Amino acid sequence: MFRRIAWTLAAVGAVWLGARITLPGVNHEELKHLVNMAPGRHSFTTGALQQLSVFALGITPLLNGFLLVELAALIVPRWRRLRHGGPSGRRVLGQFAALAAIVLATIQAYFVVRYLESMAYTGAEVYSGHRWLTIATLVAGTMIIAALVAVIGTRGLGNGYGVLLLLGTVQGVQWQDITLTPLGIAIALAAAAFVIIAAAFVLDARWRIPLPACGFVPLTDARALGALFVTLSMFGIWWTKFPTIAARVQGLGFGVLAVIAFAFLWSYAFARPRLSRGTWGEWRTAALVSVLALVLIDAVPAYAQRYVPEARSLLDPWALVLATAIALDLIEEARARRRELVPVWPLHAPLAIHDVREKLTAAGIVHHLQSRRLRTLVWFFGPWAPIMVLVPPERAPDAERILRELFE
């Protein structure tokens, strides 16, 4: 166990270190000067440097590559069987996802370099490197991150992407605003209350329909819809045509209504009875519980931020719930790995969790479902986070046979 923790910490440390190595050809001192001169900036922070580091692209091209391949496999009938085709099918999709990530990283790196080159027109001598060398460095940085993700997944603890998302969440908090003053105590209490809600939300109810039945997508959708309305209002479109509704958009009420609507929509898309093999009563219960939880998760930090605006970065709903789910998954896996476990099957259907548990338990096989809370939060949109079925080495052949019969 300690060896796995050491491998995880080593990989996280490598990512943290790489995020502080400036790209070749970038003038570190000139960059520092620009950051200090930026509006609202009073001091140089290492966070600004991360945007122009060798790991500047992060894991985004990798996640988008997985999602594009998943969508393609869903659309193309010949590829559809690979989505639930066990380790061999997923291996093929993983190879295509890697190729897609390289293409996406190259495109993104090209525009980053062009942006750096454009700074010369304003008189800032920030970049003087070779365009394609810098692009290759950025793409290589993303591939190195992919290798570190694999190290965490095979030698470390938890899902590699989940661990790095947790790292990014922790780094994104403005810790300097949280002090031992009364304000700091208020922030800590608000954060603790919200974490309790989030923890209760992601705890496994052991239903046939895992919670949340809609995932966490409704909150991001509601936020995107609000941003769309704000953008329209900037062009005078929304305000002139729908002034009454536009006024409501600015309030918390619209956000709650949007979350409720999207929650029912995605609950139906992900977990309707035809997919879950449950009853409409079970679906309604799961959907209502999910809606209630999401409304609380959306409303609690919104009100808390009004009274303690310094806690905005700490009380971001997506970041807190995601971090809580990943942390609980890691804690549960650390307990399960007190005995030796090996992976036997990548499970990509949260609705199948109940059947997998039932079959393995009936066969007397001790098992652990890695990252099940994380995958349930993202559902279809998280092919990068499989629910890996782990069993003792001596029972691996039996478990693989049972799961192959179940899914094939």
N, C-alpha and C positions, 0 to 999 in steps of 0.2 A: 504494500500500500504506500509506504513512504517513498519507494522508488517511483511509483506512478505520480505522486504529488510532485516529486523533484523534476520529473520530465515535463509536467505541465507548467511548473513555475519557470523552468529553463526556456521553454518555448514562448511563454508570455514575456519573459525578460528580453528575449531576442527581438520580439515585435516592438516592445517598448524602446529598445536601443535603436533599432532601425528607423523608427519614427523620428529620431533626433539626429539622423545623419542627413545633412543637406545634400540636395541633388548636385552632381558635378556641373560646374559652369555657373552656379548661382552664387552671387556675391552676398555672403553672410552679413557683412556689416551694412551694406546698402539695404538689404531686406529688413534688418533690425531698425534702421532709420525710418523706412516707410511705415513699419508697424507702429513705431512711436508717434509718427505724425498723423496716423489715421484718426478720424473723429471718434471720440469716446475712449481712446486708448491712452493711458497714462504711463504705462510701463510695458516693457517687452516681456512676452510670455513664451514658454517653450511650445505652447499649443499652437501658436501662429507658425512656428517653424515646421510643425508636422504637415502643414499643407504643402510644403515644398521639400519634403523629405523623399528618400528613396522608396518609402512605403506610402507615398502620398495618395495613391489610388485605393489603398486599403483592400478590404474584402468585397467591396461593392461589385466589381466585374465578375467575381466568382459567384456571388449570389444571383446576379442577373443572368449569368450563363446557365446556371441550374434551372432557373425559372423559364427561360426561353426554351430549353430542351424539354422541360416538363410540359409546356404548352404544345410544343410540336408533337410530342408523343401522345398527347391527348387528342389532337386533331387528326393525325395520320393513323388510319386503322392498322397498318402493318406494324407500326411502332407501339401501338397501345398495349399489347401484351407484355412489353418490356417493363412497363411501370410497376407491375406486381409479379414480375417473373423471377423473383428471388435474387440471389447474389449475382448470377450470370447476367440476367437482364439489366440489373442496375449497374453492373460494371460497364456495359456498353453505353448506357445513358451517361454515366460518369465521364467516359472518354469524350463523348460529344460535348458535354458541359465544359470540360477543360478547353477544348478547341474554341468553343463560343466565348469563354472567358478571355482567352488570348486575343481574339479579334476585338472584343469590346474594350479590353485594356489598351490595345494599340490605338483605337479610335479616340478613347478618352485621353490617352497620353499625348496624342498629336495636338489636341485642342489646348491642353495644359501648356505645352511648349509654345504654341502660337500665342497664347496669352502672355507668357513670359517675354517673348520676343516683342510683343506690342508695347511693353513698358518702356522700350527704348524711345518711342515716339514722344513720351512725356518727359524725357530727359533723365529717367531713372536707369542707372547702369546695374540692374539686378541680374541680368542674364547675359552670358557671353560664351555659352557652350555650343556644342555641335548638336543640331536638332535631332538627328536620328540616334545619336549616342544617348541623349537624354531620354528619348522615347523608349529605347531598348532597356535603359536602366529602370524606368518606371514599370514596364511590363515585367521585367525580371523580378522587381520588388514584389509584385503581386504573386508571381509564381513561387517566390520564396515563402510568402505568407501561406500559400496553399500547402507547401511542404510542411510547414510548422503546424498547420491544422491537422495534417495527416499524422504527424508525430504525437500530437495530443490524443487523437482518436485511437491510435494503436498502442502507444506506450504510456500515455497519460491517463487523465481522468476526465470523463465527460465528452461531449461533442466539441470538436475543435472550434467550429464557427461560433457555437454558443459561448465558449470560454472567451473568445476574442470580443464578442458582442458585450459580454459582461465587463471586460476590461475597458472597452470604449465608453460604456455607461458610467463607470466609476470615474474615468478621466474627464467626462463631460460635466461633472458636477463642479460648480464654483465653490470649492471648499473654503476659500478665503473669506467668504461671506458668512460662514457658520462659525460662530465664536461661542464662548462661555458667558455671554451677556444674556440678559432676559430675552433679547431678540433671538439669540442662538438657541436658547432653550425652547422658545416657541416654535422655531423651525424644526428642531429635533422632535418635539412632541407631534407636530403635524405630520412629519415624515413617518414617525413610528405608527401613528394611527392608520395612515394610508398603506403602509407595508403590511399591517395586520389584515386589512381588507384584501390586499392583493394575495397574501399568503392563503387566506381562506378561499379565495377564488380559484387558485390553481391546485388546491389539494384535491386528490383523486376521490370522487364520490363513488367509484366502483359501479357506476351505472353502465348500461349497454351503450348509452350515448355519453362519451366523455365530455366534461365541461372544460372550457366554454364551448357550447355547441356551435357558436358562430366564430370562434377564434377571437383574435384581437383586431381583426380587419375593420369592424365597424368604427372604432375610434379613429383609425387613420383615414378612413373614408370620410367621416364627418369633418375631420380637420381639413382634408383636401377640398371638400365642398365649401367650407367656410372661406378658405383661401381663394377659391374661384369667385365667390361673391365679392370679396374684397378687391380682387383684380378687376372685375367688371365695374365696380363702383369707381375705380381709379380712372376709367375711360368714360365715366358718366352714363354708362348703359343701364346699370341696375337702379341707380338712384332716380333717374328720370322716368323709367317705365313702371317700377314697382316700389315706390317710396315707403309704403306701409310695411310690406314684407321685408324690405331691406333694413328697416329700423329694427325688426325682430332678429335679423341675422346677427346683429352686434351683441345681442344678449345671450345669456346662458341657456335660455329656454330653447332657442333654435338648435343649439348643439345637442341638448338632451333629446329632442325630437328626432334629430338626424341619427343619433346613436341608436335609438329604439328602432327606427325604420330599417337601418342597415343591419342591425342585430337579427331581426326576424328574417330579413332577406337572406343573409348568409347562413343562418341556422337551417333554413329550408334547403339552400344549395348544398350544404355540407352533410346534413344529418337527417333529412326527411326519411319517413318510414321505409320507403322503397330501398334506400341505401343502408339504413341502420337495422332493418328487419325488426324494428320496434313498432309500437302502436302509436297512433296519433296522440293519445293521452300522454305517453312517455315523451314524445317530441315536444308537445306544448309545455310540459313541466320543465324539460331541459332548456327550452328556448326562453321561458319566463325567468328562470333562475339566472341564465346567462345575461338577459337584458337587465335585470336588477343589478347584477354585479357590475356590468359595464357602466350603467348610469352612476352608480356610486363611485366607480373608478374615475369617471369623467368629472363628476361634480365636486367631490371632496378636494382634490388639488386646486380646482378652479377657485373655490371659495377661500381655501388656505392661502393662495397666492395673492388674493386681494388684501389680506391682512398682513402677510409677510412676503412682499414681492421679492425679497432677496432669496427666497427659497424656490424661485421659479425653476432653476436647473435641477434642484433636488426632487421636485414634485412633478416632473414630467410623467404623465400617465404611462406612455409606451415604455419609457426607460425603466420605470419602477417595476411594472408588472413583468416585463421581460427579464429584468435582473432577478426578481424574486423567483420566477419559474426556473431559471437556470441555476440559481443558488440551491433551491430545493432539490433539483435533479442531481446536482453534484453531491449534496449531503447524503441523499438516498443511495447513490452509487458507491460512495465511500464506505457506507455501512455494508452494502452487498458484497463489495470486493474484499471483505475480510477473508473470504475464501477465493480460490482461483476460479475465474470465469473466462470463457472464450466466446466470441461472437459467432452466431450460427445463421442469423437471418436478419436482413434489413427490412423492417416493417414500415411501410409508407402509408398505411391506412389507419388513422386513429380509431375508426369504428371497429377495427378487427382486434383491438386490445382485449376486449372481453373474451372473445373466442380463443385467442392465443393463451390467455391465462387459464381458461377452463380446460383446454386440451392438455397443456403441460402439467397442470396440477393433477389432472386425472391420471396421467402417466407417472406421477410421483417425481417429476423433474423440477428441482429447484431452479428458479430463473429470475432474471432482472431485466426490466425494460428500460433501456438507457434513453434519457432525454425525452421521455413521453410527455412531460408537461410542456416542454418547449415546442414540440411538434404539434401538440393540441392547440397551442396558441396561434400557430401559423397555418395549420391544416394544409390545404393544397399548395399554398405559397411557400412551403418550407421543405422542398426536396433535398436541400442541403443538410437537413437535420433528421435523418432516419431514426426511427425508434429501434435501436439495435437490440436484438434478443440475445442475452448473455446467459450461458448455462455452464455447469461444471464440465471440464474436458471429457470426463468419462461418459457423460450423457449426451455429448454433442451429436454423435451419429443418430441416436434415437430422436433427439429434438429436431434435427434437420429433416428426418424422415416424416415426422408428424406435421411439421410446418409445410413441407412440400406437398403432402397429401391435402392439407387444408387449403392451400392457395393455388395448386395446379390441378 
